[in-house]
Amino acid sequence: MNMIEVDHVSVTYILGDIKELSLKEFFIRKMHGEVITKEFKALDDITFHVEKGELLGIIGSNGSGKSTILKVLSNIMPASAGTVKVNGVVAPLLELTAGFDDEMTVKENVYLRGALLGYTRKFIEDKYDEIIDFAEIRDFEDVAFRKLSSGMKSKIAFSLASFVKPDILILDEVLSVGDISFKAKSEQRMKELFDSGVTTILVSHAIEQIREMCTKVLWLEKGHMRGYGDTQEMCDKYEAYMRGEHA
Ligand SMILES: Nc1ncnc2c1ncn2[C@@H]1O[C@H](COP(=O)(O)OP(=O)(O)OP(=O)(O)O)[C@@H](O)[C@H]1O
């Protein structure tokens, strides 16, 4: 069963004046033919599918469109062309610490952010100790979020987010959170989630991680599909490309 079907999807960003102008100014300038805009195709004709329980890795150089496709799948951004079908509840773990309030305490944030992730108050109350202990920040629960180090912020964000039980998990480089011991712990947590059969899409520059974990790989370059299919074959080709052996 296909959990995700992406069919001939393109995404075009509009660059130029339009972003800085107010709506009124935009129309006045447009009447006078003075608006300078340029289109930029961040994704061009992308087609792939993900079956239930699969773990699709997305690889590619900087700016190749990996985050853009995750945003389309998470409904954060519409496709400019093509169709996207998603069967089930999606948990996007993108920009992990977005949605936290700097002035509120860690504890208040766990409840607020937990509610935003769709957890009930009862669920958070039951899991609160586990969430705090996993993040190793018991001594900081009554401290304002802004006073945490960036590593600590990521740890609590990861801990909270990893309690979700979605049908589809969308991950953008979140496996590289925290120091070495936390990294091992977070990878273990992710493995448990994958083993529970959740369908996953993972963007990463860590090719060893992709080789180890993914059942299939999509390779993007400059918005185009450069390859799609067998994990080891795609990773070999990508690494050769990155070494300058442009086939
Ligand atoms: N909001 C935006 N407006 C205009 N262009 C954008 C916007 N967001 C991304 N882009 C451009 O789209 C292209 C793809 O960006 P994207 O973030 O999807 O790449 P990526 O593969 O995730 O890169 P990285 O590996 O560096 O994280 C880039 O050229 C980027 O500059």
The ligand as a Tripos MOL2 file, in Angstrom:
@<TRIPOS>MOLECULE
LIG
   31    33     1     0     0
SMALL
NO_CHARGES

@<TRIPOS>ATOM
      1 N1         11.4060   30.6790    0.3980 N.pl3     1 LIG1
      2 C1         12.2270   30.6100   -0.6380 C.ar      1 LIG1
      3 N2         12.2490   31.5640   -1.5980 N.ar      1 LIG1
      4 C2         13.0700   31.4590   -2.6560 C.ar      1 LIG1
      5 N3         13.9350   30.4560   -2.8570 N.ar      1 LIG1
      6 C3         13.9810   29.4900   -1.9300 C.ar      1 LIG1
      7 C4         13.1410   29.5030   -0.7700 C.ar      1 LIG1
      8 N4         13.4050   28.3950   -0.0360 N.ar      1 LIG1
      9 C5         14.3680   27.7200   -0.7020 C.ar      1 LIG1
     10 N5         14.7110   28.3700   -1.8300 N.ar      1 LIG1
     11 C6         15.6940   27.9320   -2.8360 C.3       1 LIG1
     12 O1         15.2770   26.6650   -3.3380 O.3       1 LIG1
     13 C7         16.3940   25.8100   -3.5260 C.3       1 LIG1
     14 C8         16.1820   24.5270   -2.7780 C.3       1 LIG1
     15 O2         16.2310   24.8100   -1.3920 O.3       1 LIG1
     16 P1         16.0740   23.6610   -0.2750 P.3       1 LIG1
     17 O3         16.1310   24.3270    1.0520 O.co2     1 LIG1
     18 O4         14.8890   22.8330   -0.5900 O.co2     1 LIG1
     19 O5         17.4040   22.8190   -0.5270 O.3       1 LIG1
     20 P2         18.0680   21.6500    0.3400 P.3       1 LIG1
     21 O6         18.3870   20.5510   -0.6110 O.co2     1 LIG1
     22 O7         17.2040   21.3170    1.4990 O.co2     1 LIG1
     23 O8         19.4130   22.3360    0.8170 O.3       1 LIG1
     24 P3         20.3860   22.0710    2.0960 P.3       1 LIG1
     25 O9         21.0230   20.7280    1.8800 O.co2     1 LIG1
     26 O10        21.3710   23.1640    1.9730 O.co2     1 LIG1
     27 O11        19.5460   22.1560    3.3240 O.co2     1 LIG1
     28 C9         17.6210   26.6000   -3.1030 C.3       1 LIG1
     29 O12        18.2450   27.1260   -4.2440 O.3       1 LIG1
     30 C10        17.0660   27.7020   -2.2310 C.3       1 LIG1
     31 O13        17.8530   28.8590   -2.3230 O.3       1 LIG1
@<TRIPOS>BOND
     1     1     2 1
     2     2     3 ar
     3     2     7 ar
     4     3     4 ar
     5     4     5 ar
     6     5     6 ar
     7     6     7 ar
     8     6    10 ar
     9     7     8 ar
    10     8     9 ar
    11     9    10 ar
    12    10    11 1
    13    11    12 1
    14    11    30 1
    15    12    13 1
    16    13    14 1
    17    13    28 1
    18    14    15 1
    19    15    16 1
    20    16    17 2
    21    16    18 1
    22    16    19 1
    23    19    20 1
    24    20    21 2
    25    20    22 1
    26    20    23 1
    27    23    24 1
    28    24    25 2
    29    24    26 1
    30    24    27 1
    31    28    29 1
    32    28    30 1
    33    30    31 1
@<TRIPOS>SUBSTRUCTURE
     1 LIG1         1 GROUP 0 **** ****
